[in-house]
Amino acid sequence: MARQWRQPVNEAERRGLFNGVRDNSLSHAGYIGRTLQNTPPSLRLGLRIACSPLDAIRPSTSEIRRAFLRVLNSPVITQFVAGVTDTSGSTWTSWEGNGRLNHAAVFAENPDQGTPTAWARILLPDPQPDQPSVFRDPLCADFVLHVEPRTRHGEHAPPVNLAIWHRRFIDSLAVPDAIATGLLAGDLRLSISDEPATKIAVWLEGRPDLSAMIDITNSRRLRGTQVSPWFGGYAVAAGTGDPPAALAIEWIRQMCDDSLHIDGYEPMLLTLSGP
């Protein structure tokens, strides 16, 4: 049964994801030299999942790294990434990391050349950090997946309509269970907790604005407004919340109101559906 979701009740429920996950980055030569103006459009997914800490010895660090690659190659994450960008010839390769709790990977044809199409990172709970951080919850694992929409030839993918974004949002909402059950509880044998509740966010960023990612050519924009360069959608797992398709529609609604400033879009929402 699909997990259900609710909207955050206050800014505190959003802040942890934004400060602790959204601001994460990866060091790779392909990303060096980018400026705000030439950074390509991207979709980023962030999760915060409560779980027990790792055992001091088992699984080994190398086993954790291999387990992370396995979950990145799982059908759920493969479908999500393939729904955003062309995946021809690219594979996940371990990249960077720090100790047993911080592991990353890049998705590329050749990880040592060019710019990866995507990257991901898992930060496992650290109940005794050397320096406590307001950005991390020591009871939770943080996961981030960053994808840049590209064509088969490596060019920036053209913008797509809101129906496709609705499907992408639905696919993103399947990722928490893949991480929780496949990686944390499965391979790493950690105990998953509902306290604090699992949180998810999607962030879109496009330059000069989101029309680089979202096709709004047939939409009527509210006069006196400008399309924003970004959008963030947030949700918290709940026993009595909305199913993924309904939450994805709510994210589309928020994006139309807050970032795209589209007028008269409501009839389009009635055409959206999904499991």
Secondary structure, DSSP 8 states (H G I E B T S, - for coil): ----EE--SSHHHHHHHIIIIIT-----GGGTT--TTT---EEEEEEEEEB----SSSS-HHHHHHHHHHHHTSHHHHHHHHTTS--TT-EEEEEEEETTTEEEEEEESSTTSS--SEEEEEE---SS-SS--TT--TTEEEEEEEE--B-TTSSB---B-HHHHHHHHHHHTTHHHIIIIIIIIIIS---B--SS--EEEEEEE-SS-GGGTB--TTSEE-TT----SEEEEEEEE-TTSB-HHHHHHHHHHHHIIIII-EES-HHHHTT----
